[in-house]
Amino acid sequence: MELSEVLVSLRRGWLTILLSIVIGILAATGVTMLIPPTYSSTASIMFVARGGSPDGLGATGSYIQSQLASYAEISTSAGLLDRVAQRVALPMSGADLSRQVTALVPPGTALIEITVKFDSRARAAQLANAITEELRSTVTNLTPGDIIRGEIISSAVPSERPISPSRTVNLSIGAALGLVVGIAIVLLRHTNDRRRRTVQQLATSTQAPLLGRIPGVPHRRIGRRTPSAAELDAQRTEAYRRVRANLQVSLPEAGPTAIVVTAATPGEGVTTTARHLAAHNGEAGVRVLLIDANLRDPQLSHDFSTTAEDVTHVAGLATVLGGFAPLAQVVRHSALPGVDVLLCGPRTEAPSELLGGKALEELLVAARAAYDVVIVDAAPLVPYADSLGLVGAADGVVLVVSPGIPGPSDISDTLETIEVSPAPLLGIVLTRVDPSDPIPWHHLAAQPEPIGQA
């Protein structure tokens, strides 16, 4: 995945990322509210020789300095804390309480700072003061000659705010995790996007040129105007004109041409592409025959027949291939300038056999003799074998691909089918394309001439 794809994907997936961040913050808020608060209170005590400072009275002062670490350990001992728990009526053993008490001797001082962490601010302060008092009493009793006394330097007071959980830290972590998860979702979705995989499969499987990209309905985006239906129709019409112009470069230089327009799977826009190619060739003064050879789903015949007609009961392609009428008798003039139409004709139970016989070759010979360009709307290649005979008898194939509809395996099977046929793949038309999609279109082969992309 290229950096440009990543940036475009992240820009298009900003809402997903934002929602993920919000969810992360809400989750962190919920967790913070569920965690019981912990409060911390600290009291400090200094031991000095009676009648002087801890450095005074010579040996006594030196003795106190050497014993401060021991006094700190005594303050967190289970025995001392058992007595404290009894004094404050705390239903907890000294061993359990010791896990919530720390004693620290700041370097360069004669102080012992006793800190208690508890789920009650008042109880934390009470315990810190009680431990300090008990330590002073214990040290005095342990010292011979009553030569040491303890001075309370600062008493513990209930803290205003808990030390944990930290709302700021938790919300920051929640937002960061939400951001990471949101980005991962956007990139994973882009990586597994069938549209992207379709284009990648085309790029790695064929060197056929990209004839054009037909715009679809673009994704709605905040701050960007969505084109109207009329504007979108105009864009599509111009795009098909570019397809027709680019296709001219790939066509044989001499003689009339029969072109099969097909796809891998149904619903990719084959009929629309065939109709537009016929219309724009007709606009250019070319004599065109448009044939509906999709005998299973004759959409083109419906488009060019009157509403009262049942297209499967009028003369058409099946009539000619069955030997019941010559081509000239069943061809219809259309409202499109320069374009005649051959409808599908009566429904048949074996369309593959009907389209694969010698009669089809004879029909195309007759069509080439009467028209400059023959455009055949064919059934998709993957689900049916109907179009195999058409592909073999034509002068070239135009493959219509709507990214996201066929899977990579469908594309591979279709390209393999065209590759083994006599007719070359003239180019690829991508339909229903949003130009802003972060799809690596440039991986496809360049257009046959610098006419520009749709």
C-alpha positions, -999 to +999 in steps of 0.1 A: +000+000+000+014+033-010+017+064+012-008+083-010-033+056-007-029+056+031-033+093+034-064+093+012-079+064+031-073+082+064-089+114+051-119+095+039-122+075+071-119+104+094-154+098+108-145+062+117-114+074+134-133+102+153-159+077+164-132+053+176-116+081+196-149+090+212-156+054+220-121+051+236-127+082+257-161+070+268-147+035+277-119+051+297-145+073+315-165+042+324-135+023+336-123+053+357-157+055+373-157+018+382-122+019+398-124+027+436-105+059+443-073+058+463-062+086+486-027+093+500-017+111+532+018+117+545+031+125+580+068+132+589+087+127+621+123+137+631+142+119+659+166+140+679+187+137+710+171+151+741+183+186+745+196+191+709+195+184+673+200+150+656+236+160+649+242+172+684+254+155+716+281+136+697+276+099+698+239+101+703+234+122+671+256+098+651+236+069+665+203+084+654+216+090+619+227+054+616+194+041+629+170+061+607+167+033+580+159+009+608+133+032+623+117+034+588+115-004+586+099-006+620+072+018+609+061-007+582+065-038+603+035-060+609+038-058+647+037-020+648+008-019+623-012-045+643-011-021+673-021+008+650-050-012+636-063-020+671-059+017+681-080+030+652-104+000+652-094-010+617-105-045+608-073-053+590-041-072+600-008-055+602+005-076+573-023-065+550-019-029+561+018-029+555+011-032+517-005+003+519+022+020+539+056+033+528+083+050+548+110+071+532+141+088+546+149+117+523+186+119+515+205+145+536+178+148+563+169+132+596+132+129+586+111+099+581+081+104+559+053+079+564+027+077+536-005+057+537-027+049+507-063+041+514-097+042+498-109+068+524-092+101+526-100+105+563-088+070+571-056+075+552-048+107+572-058+089+605-035+060+598-005+081+588-008+101+621-014+069+642+016+052+626+038+082+633+027+083+669+032+046+674+067+048+658+077+077+681+066+056+711+083+025+699+116+041+693+116+059+726+109+026+744+136+008+725+163+034+732+181+029+766+184+059+789+155+078+773+181+098+752+160+101+720+128+118+714+106+121+683+093+154+670+062+154+647+072+177+619+040+176+599+008+158+606-012+141+578-044+158+566-071+144+543-062+149+506-086+167+484-081+145+453-074+108+449-040+098+435-057+071+414-074+065+391-061+095+372-089+108+350-065+128+328-042+098+322-070+073+316-088+096+292-055+102+273-049+065+271-085+059+259-082+085+232-048+071+221-061+036+219-092+048+201-070+066+175-049+035+169-079+012+166-097+037+143-066+040+120-063+002+120-100-003+110-097+023+082-065+007+068-078-028+072-110-019+054-091-003+026-067-033+023-096-058+021-117-035-002-129-056-031-126-026-054-089-023-046-084-060-050-102-060-083-079-033-097-048-051-083-058-083-100-063-065-133-030-048-130-011-081-123-030-102-149-031-081-181-014-053-199-046-043-217-050-005-217-075+013-195-099+028-219-117+049-194-133+053-160-170+059-159-181+079-128-206+065-104-225+082-077-198+097-055-196+092-017-212+120+002-186+141+021-189+170+044-178+202+027-180+187-008-209+192-031-225+161-047-231+165-084-267+166-096-282+138-117-279+160-148-242+167-141-235+131-134-251+121-167-230+147-186-199+134-169-207+098-179-215+108-215-182+125-218-165+096-202-179+072-228-169+095-256-133+092-243-137+054-242-148+054-278-119+077-288-093+055-269-108+024-284-102+036-319-064+033-313-068-004-303-090-014-333-077-030-365-067-004-390-084-019-420-120-032-426-152-033-405-149-045-370-170-067-346-165-059-310-178-080-281-185-061-249-186-084-219-178-087-182-169-113-156-202-112-137-237-097-141-245-062-132-212-045-142-226-022-169-221-041-201-254-031-217-249+006-209-213+005-222-224-012-255-252+013-260-230+043-254-203+030-277-228+025-304-243+059-299-210+078-300-198+059-331-231+068-348-226+104-338-192+102-356-209+091-389-201+055-385-226+028-395-232+007-364-251-025-357-258-031-320-266-067-313-282-081-281-265-114-276-273-118-239-300-144-245-305-150-208-310-114-197-318-093-228-317-058-212-306-042-244-337-056-262-359-041-235-342-007-240-349-007-277-383-022-279-417-007-273-434-012-239-461-034-255-436-058-271-424-090-255-388-091-267-386-128-264-413-133-290-401-110-318-376-118-345-340-112-336-306-128-331-320-162-323-342-161-354-312-154-376-290-180-360-318-206-362-320-201-400-356-187-399-348-153-414-318-134-429-301-106-410-315-078-431-351-087-424-349-086-386-326-056-381-344-025-367-336+011-371-332+029-337-336+065-326-298+068-323-283+083-355-265+057-376-273+028-352-294-002-362-303-028-335-306-066-336-328-077-307-322-111-289-352-128-305-372-158-292-360-174-259-340-206-264-332-234-240-296-238-252-281-203-258-245-217-256-251-240-285-269-214-305-241-188-301-213-213-307-222-226-341-212-217-377-243-196-381-228-170-357-197-166-379-219-162-410-240-136-392-209-116-383-197-118-418-230-104-431-229-077-404-194-066-413-205-064-450-233-040-441-218-019-413-186-003-403-187-014-366-206-042-350-210-040-313-222-071-294-237-069-259-226-103-246-235-123-214-209-123-186-182-149-190-179-164-155-214-178-148-222-188-184-205-203-214-228-184-238-202-158-248-173-181-256-184-185-292-189-148-296-154-140-282-139-165-306-156-151-337-152-113-329-123-090-338-117-078-303-131-078-268-139-049-244-140-060-208-163-040-185-153-041-148-172-025-119-146-026-091-160-044-061-185-066-079-163-093-094-138-110-071-101-115-080-108-151-090-136-139-113-112-115-130-085-142-134-110-167-149-123-141-173-089-129-185-078-165-190-109-172-211-102-141-233-065-149-235-070-184-251-095-169-276-085-156-311-099-122-303-076-098-285-085-079-254-088-043-267-091-026-233-108-023-200-136+000-190-141+007-153-177+016-143-193+031-112-160+047-102-157+074-076-126+094-087-117+102-051-115+065-041-080+056-028-076+029-054-043+025-073-057+031-108-023+040-120-012+003-117-033-004-147-018-001-182-019+034-195-045+045-220-035+039-257-031+076-263-029+107-240-066+116-244-071+118-206-091+097-182-127+099-175 
